[in-house]
Amino acid sequence: MQQKESQYRIIFEAANDGIAIFDLETYKFIDTNLANSQMYGYSREEWLQLEAQKFIHPDSLHLFEEFIKTVKSGKDFYCEATIVRQDGMLLDVEVKGTPYTYNNKPHALCVARDISERKLAEKTLRQSEQRFRNLFEATPKIAIQGYDRHRRVIAWNRASEILYGYTREEALGQQFEDLIVPPKLRAKIIQDIDIWVNKGIPIPPRRT
């Protein structure tokens, strides 16, 4: 038994994710690992004096209530939340809670992973996409379209509507060759695009 407990402790402490166990009645922690201490900025001794909701950002407190309710009912709980480190820095974390019995009392085994970099990357991507959309719509004299690998229209700006005579609603989902390519050129252009998509060979320039 002692050997198993020792093995569990090694795994517990070696985990890259933060792991903590807390009482579902008092919300007091009874154990935490090194990764958790490093993530939140509290020593193990400080953790054992904390209540579980202490470091949760006000915007995420409603998730804590759902966490408690769900885990008390014997089910796992998953969420993404914002927490406040001891130094005041905000972190985005991915949290999973699992029912856990300790000394015949209901507890929660909580596993947390820092996803701040991922959330920042997602935010940056959204901002980049928004800037592109703004630019896309703010070029009234340049017809810009977007297509998927099957040549279906996925973007069609106002200038394209004016140039080709199709509204965005009419164009979206249509094959681009049906909208803007003369019938006699369609077979060759479709072939060139398929070669480009599947083999990476650029489409040769055409004389107008």
C-alpha positions as a Markdown table, in Angstrom:
| # | Residue | x | y | z |
|---|---|---|---|---|
| 1 | Met | 0.0 | 0.0 | 0.0 |
| 2 | Gln | 2.8 | 2.4 | 0.9 |
| 3 | Gln | 4.6 | 1.6 | -2.3 |
| 4 | Lys | 1.4 | 2.4 | -4.3 |
| 5 | Glu | 0.9 | 5.6 | -2.5 |
| 6 | Ser | 4.5 | 6.5 | -3.2 |
| 7 | Gln | 4.0 | 5.8 | -6.9 |
| 8 | Tyr | 0.9 | 7.9 | -7.0 |
| 9 | Arg | 2.7 | 10.8 | -5.3 |
| 10 | Ile | 5.5 | 10.7 | -7.9 |
| 11 | Ile | 3.0 | 10.8 | -10.7 |
| 12 | Phe | 1.0 | 13.5 | -9.0 |
| 13 | Glu | 4.1 | 15.7 | -8.5 |
| 14 | Ala | 5.5 | 15.0 | -12.0 |
| 15 | Ala | 2.4 | 16.0 | -13.9 |
| 16 | Asn | 2.7 | 19.1 | -16.1 |
| 17 | Asp | -0.9 | 20.1 | -15.4 |
| 18 | Gly | -1.9 | 21.6 | -12.2 |
| 19 | Ile | -3.7 | 19.1 | -9.9 |
| 20 | Ala | -5.5 | 19.9 | -6.7 |
| 21 | Ile | -8.0 | 18.2 | -4.4 |
| 22 | Phe | -10.5 | 20.1 | -2.4 |
| 23 | Asp | -13.4 | 19.5 | -0.1 |
| 24 | Leu | -16.8 | 20.0 | -1.7 |
| 25 | Glu | -18.4 | 21.2 | 1.5 |
| 26 | Thr | -15.7 | 23.6 | 2.9 |
| 27 | Tyr | -14.1 | 24.4 | -0.4 |
| 28 | Lys | -10.7 | 23.9 | 1.4 |
| 29 | Phe | -7.8 | 22.3 | -0.4 |
| 30 | Ile | -6.3 | 19.2 | 1.0 |
| 31 | Asp | -3.5 | 18.7 | -1.6 |
| 32 | Thr | -1.9 | 20.2 | -4.6 |
| 33 | Asn | 1.0 | 19.5 | -6.8 |
| 34 | Leu | 4.1 | 21.5 | -7.8 |
| 35 | Ala | 2.7 | 22.5 | -11.3 |
| 36 | Asn | -0.4 | 24.0 | -9.6 |
| 37 | Ser | 1.7 | 26.0 | -7.3 |
| 38 | Gln | 3.8 | 27.4 | -10.1 |
| 39 | Met | 0.8 | 28.2 | -12.3 |
| 40 | Tyr | -1.1 | 30.1 | -9.6 |
| 41 | Gly | 1.9 | 31.5 | -7.7 |
| 42 | Tyr | 1.0 | 30.0 | -4.3 |
| 43 | Ser | 3.2 | 27.7 | -2.3 |
| 44 | Arg | 1.7 | 24.4 | -1.2 |
| 45 | Glu | 1.3 | 25.7 | 2.4 |
| 46 | Glu | -0.6 | 28.7 | 1.1 |
| 47 | Trp | -2.8 | 26.5 | -1.1 |
| 48 | Leu | -3.9 | 24.5 | 1.9 |
| 49 | Gln | -5.2 | 27.7 | 3.5 |
| 50 | Leu | -7.1 | 28.9 | 0.5 |
| 51 | Glu | -10.8 | 28.4 | -0.4 |
| 52 | Ala | -11.3 | 27.2 | -4.0 |
| 53 | Gln | -13.0 | 30.3 | -5.2 |
| 54 | Lys | -10.3 | 32.7 | -3.8 |
| 55 | Phe | -8.4 | 33.0 | -7.1 |
| 56 | Ile | -11.3 | 32.8 | -9.6 |
| 57 | His | -11.9 | 36.0 | -11.6 |
| 58 | Pro | -15.3 | 37.5 | -11.0 |
| 59 | Asp | -16.3 | 36.9 | -14.6 |
| 60 | Ser | -15.8 | 33.1 | -14.0 |
| 61 | Leu | -17.4 | 32.7 | -10.6 |
| 62 | His | -20.6 | 31.4 | -12.1 |
| 63 | Leu | -18.6 | 28.5 | -13.5 |
| 64 | Phe | -17.4 | 27.6 | -10.0 |
| 65 | Glu | -21.0 | 27.3 | -8.9 |
| 66 | Glu | -21.7 | 25.0 | -11.9 |
| 67 | Phe | -18.5 | 23.0 | -11.1 |
| 68 | Ile | -19.6 | 22.4 | -7.5 |
| 69 | Lys | -23.1 | 21.4 | -8.5 |
| 70 | Thr | -22.0 | 19.0 | -11.3 |
| 71 | Val | -19.2 | 17.3 | -9.4 |
| 72 | Lys | -21.5 | 16.9 | -6.3 |
| 73 | Ser | -23.9 | 15.1 | -8.6 |
| 74 | Gly | -21.2 | 12.6 | -9.4 |
| 75 | Lys | -20.4 | 13.9 | -12.9 |
| 76 | Asp | -17.3 | 15.3 | -14.5 |
| 77 | Phe | -17.2 | 19.0 | -15.2 |
| 78 | Tyr | -15.2 | 20.8 | -17.9 |
| 79 | Cys | -14.8 | 24.5 | -18.6 |
| 80 | Glu | -12.5 | 27.3 | -19.6 |
| 81 | Ala | -12.1 | 30.0 | -17.0 |
| 82 | Thr | -10.1 | 33.1 | -16.0 |
| 83 | Ile | -8.1 | 33.0 | -12.8 |
| 84 | Val | -6.1 | 35.5 | -10.9 |
| 85 | Arg | -2.6 | 34.6 | -9.8 |
| 86 | Gln | -1.2 | 35.6 | -6.5 |
| 87 | Asp | 0.7 | 38.4 | -8.3 |
| 88 | Gly | -2.5 | 39.7 | -9.9 |
| 89 | Met | -1.8 | 38.4 | -13.3 |
| 90 | Leu | -4.7 | 36.9 | -15.2 |
| 91 | Leu | -4.5 | 33.4 | -16.7 |
| 92 | Asp | -6.9 | 31.5 | -19.0 |
| 93 | Val | -7.1 | 27.9 | -17.8 |
| 94 | Glu | -8.8 | 24.8 | -19.0 |
| 95 | Val | -10.3 | 23.0 | -16.0 |
| 96 | Lys | -11.6 | 19.5 | -15.5 |
| 97 | Gly | -13.3 | 18.4 | -12.3 |
| 98 | Thr | -13.9 | 14.8 | -11.2 |
| 99 | Pro | -15.7 | 13.4 | -8.2 |
| 100 | Tyr | -13.2 | 12.1 | -5.6 |
| 101 | Thr | -13.8 | 10.5 | -2.2 |
| 102 | Tyr | -11.4 | 11.2 | 0.6 |
| 103 | Asn | -12.0 | 10.0 | 4.2 |
| 104 | Asn | -15.5 | 9.1 | 3.1 |
| 105 | Lys | -16.3 | 12.7 | 2.2 |
| 106 | Pro | -17.0 | 14.1 | -1.2 |
| 107 | His | -14.1 | 16.0 | -2.8 |
| 108 | Ala | -13.2 | 17.2 | -6.2 |
| 109 | Leu | -10.1 | 16.3 | -8.1 |
| 110 | Cys | -9.3 | 19.4 | -10.2 |
| 111 | Val | -6.9 | 19.4 | -13.2 |
| 112 | Ala | -6.0 | 22.7 | -14.7 |
| 113 | Arg | -4.0 | 23.6 | -17.7 |
| 114 | Asp | -2.7 | 27.1 | -18.7 |
| 115 | Ile | -4.2 | 28.0 | -22.1 |
| 116 | Ser | -3.3 | 31.7 | -22.1 |
| 117 | Glu | -1.0 | 31.4 | -25.1 |
| 118 | Arg | -3.6 | 29.6 | -27.1 |
| 119 | Lys | -6.3 | 32.1 | -26.2 |
| 120 | Leu | -4.0 | 35.0 | -27.1 |
| 121 | Ala | -3.3 | 33.3 | -30.5 |
| 122 | Glu | -7.1 | 32.8 | -31.1 |
| 123 | Lys | -7.7 | 36.5 | -30.2 |
| 124 | Thr | -4.9 | 37.6 | -32.5 |
| 125 | Leu | -6.3 | 35.5 | -35.3 |
| 126 | Arg | -9.8 | 36.9 | -34.8 |
| 127 | Gln | -8.4 | 40.5 | -34.9 |
| 128 | Ser | -6.4 | 39.6 | -38.1 |
| 129 | Glu | -9.5 | 38.2 | -39.7 |
| 130 | Gln | -11.5 | 41.3 | -38.8 |
| 131 | Arg | -8.9 | 43.6 | -40.3 |
| 132 | Phe | -8.9 | 41.5 | -43.4 |
| 133 | Arg | -12.7 | 41.7 | -43.6 |
| 134 | Asn | -12.6 | 45.4 | -43.1 |
| 135 | Leu | -10.0 | 45.8 | -45.9 |
| 136 | Phe | -11.9 | 43.3 | -48.0 |
| 137 | Glu | -15.1 | 45.5 | -47.9 |
| 138 | Ala | -13.2 | 48.8 | -48.0 |
| 139 | Thr | -11.8 | 48.4 | -51.5 |
| 140 | Pro | -14.8 | 49.4 | -53.7 |
| 141 | Lys | -12.7 | 49.5 | -56.9 |
| 142 | Ile | -10.9 | 46.2 | -56.5 |
| 143 | Ala | -12.9 | 43.0 | -57.0 |
| 144 | Ile | -11.8 | 40.4 | -54.5 |
| 145 | Gln | -13.2 | 36.9 | -54.2 |
| 146 | Gly | -12.3 | 33.9 | -52.1 |
| 147 | Tyr | -12.7 | 30.2 | -53.1 |
| 148 | Asp | -12.3 | 26.9 | -51.4 |
| 149 | Arg | -10.3 | 24.0 | -52.9 |
| 150 | His | -13.4 | 22.9 | -54.9 |
| 151 | Arg | -13.6 | 26.3 | -56.6 |
| 152 | Arg | -16.8 | 27.3 | -54.6 |
| 153 | Val | -17.1 | 31.0 | -53.8 |
| 154 | Ile | -16.6 | 31.7 | -50.1 |
| 155 | Ala | -16.1 | 35.5 | -50.3 |
| 156 | Trp | -17.4 | 38.1 | -52.6 |
| 157 | Asn | -16.9 | 41.8 | -52.0 |
| 158 | Arg | -19.0 | 44.8 | -53.1 |
| 159 | Ala | -16.6 | 45.5 | -56.1 |
| 160 | Ser | -17.2 | 41.9 | -57.3 |
| 161 | Glu | -20.9 | 42.5 | -57.2 |
| 162 | Ile | -20.5 | 45.6 | -59.4 |
| 163 | Leu | -18.0 | 44.0 | -61.8 |
| 164 | Tyr | -19.7 | 40.6 | -62.3 |
| 165 | Gly | -23.3 | 41.5 | -61.7 |
| 166 | Tyr | -24.0 | 38.9 | -59.0 |
| 167 | Thr | -24.8 | 39.8 | -55.4 |
| 168 | Arg | -22.9 | 38.2 | -52.6 |
| 169 | Glu | -25.9 | 36.0 | -51.7 |
| 170 | Glu | -26.1 | 34.8 | -55.4 |
| 171 | Ala | -22.4 | 34.1 | -55.6 |
| 172 | Leu | -21.7 | 32.3 | -52.4 |
| 173 | Gly | -21.5 | 28.6 | -52.8 |
| 174 | Gln | -21.4 | 28.8 | -56.6 |
| 175 | Gln | -18.6 | 27.4 | -58.8 |
| 176 | Phe | -16.3 | 30.3 | -59.8 |
| 177 | Glu | -16.1 | 29.2 | -63.4 |
| 178 | Asp | -19.9 | 29.4 | -63.7 |
| 179 | Leu | -19.7 | 33.0 | -62.7 |
| 180 | Ile | -16.7 | 34.6 | -64.2 |
| 181 | Val | -15.0 | 32.3 | -66.7 |
| 182 | Pro | -16.1 | 32.2 | -70.4 |
| 183 | Pro | -17.5 | 28.8 | -71.4 |
| 184 | Lys | -14.7 | 28.1 | -73.9 |
| 185 | Leu | -12.0 | 28.5 | -71.3 |
| 186 | Arg | -13.6 | 26.6 | -68.4 |
| 187 | Ala | -12.2 | 23.1 | -69.0 |
| 188 | Lys | -8.6 | 24.3 | -69.3 |
| 189 | Ile | -8.9 | 26.6 | -66.3 |
| 190 | Ile | -10.5 | 23.9 | -64.1 |
| 191 | Gln | -7.7 | 21.6 | -65.1 |
| 192 | Asp | -5.0 | 24.1 | -64.2 |
| 193 | Ile | -6.6 | 24.8 | -60.9 |
| 194 | Asp | -6.8 | 21.1 | -60.0 |
| 195 | Ile | -3.1 | 20.7 | -60.9 |
| 196 | Trp | -2.3 | 23.7 | -58.7 |
| 197 | Val | -4.3 | 22.4 | -55.7 |
| 198 | Asn | -3.2 | 18.8 | -55.9 |
| 199 | Lys | 0.4 | 19.1 | -57.1 |
| 200 | Gly | 1.4 | 22.7 | -56.2 |
| 201 | Ile | 2.2 | 23.6 | -59.7 |
| 202 | Pro | 1.4 | 27.3 | -60.3 |
| 203 | Ile | -1.2 | 28.3 | -62.8 |
| 204 | Pro | 0.6 | 29.8 | -65.8 |
| 205 | Pro | -0.1 | 33.4 | -66.7 |
| 206 | Arg | -2.5 | 34.0 | -69.6 |
| 207 | Arg | -2.5 | 36.6 | -72.2 |
| 208 | Thr | -5.5 | 38.8 | -72.4 |
